[in-house]
Amino acid sequence: MAGTLERKRNDLSQFLLQHRHKLQPADVGLPATRRRRTPGLRREEVAALAGVGLTWYTWFEQGRDIGVSEAFLLNVAKALKLDDAECCHLFLLAHQRPPPPEAHQWASVTPLIQQLMDDLQLRPAYVKNLRWDIIAWNEAANTLFDFAGRKREDRNFMRMVFADPTLRRHLPIWREDARRLLASFRRDLAIAPQDPAMLALIDELKSLSPDFRRWWEEPDTGNPSRGLCTIADSGLSHLNFQHEMLTVDEHRHLRMIVYFERDRPSNPK
């Protein structure tokens, strides 16, 4: 374990040095000076831009064993002009978890990923983050789940399944599906067990759903599933699905869930 921590600190130090040396004073609105013995910005410049103490930033860049806050990391990320993926990597190195989705900026997918989902046409597909917030979707998925008709904060798949009575009426085997999804969500939580956004969602779901609250306290015995297995369409015909998961962005934990419809059985009367 000590060796692992030491490697992480070395990786963090190299990451910060690389991005500090990559920036020039003009990139961050500072006047250029003639005498610079090393490339890029100085430590004191990064500390000033981030609004943090020089000593604390120096220790952080050196990989010393110090605790830093989420706000500290976000300020450093902005000072170094990190993009979303780089900001996420900084959090993983320093906190062993990604930043909460609202901390840096709401995640998005590239136009090519959106085109890929749109090209699937009749196969519902959506992209979610580690917290199961829905980031993007195609029209087939929107027909099933009405993502476009929901506020951004309500487009969380766990909240939809456990706290949306309209959706629940279209889930004929809701109990089985919900428990499978819960088992899968537990595995995602293990990636970032101390993430405040994940823990806040769990507390919210406990207050919204007695079933979630009860099952969360029970041992994990469910068979995990990435999506809903049976959905009743507007005509109440049962659509049965299998799922595949594709990694869209490993740094930001963005994954695409694609639904494949099985042969449709006749509905029981």
Secondary structure, DSSP 8 states (H G I E B T S, - for coil): -HHHHHHHHHHHHHHHHHHHHH--GGGGT----S--SSSS--HHHHHHHHT--HHHHHHHHTT-S----HHHHHHHHHHTT--HHHHHHHHHHHHSS---TTTS------HHHHHHHHHHTTS-EEEE-TT-BEEEE-HHHHHHH-STTS-GGG-BHHHHHHH-HHHHTT-TTHHHHHHHHHHHHHHHHTTSTT-HHHHHHHHHHHHH-HHHHHHHHS---S---SS-SEEE-TT--EEEEEEEEEEEETTTTEEEEEEEE--------
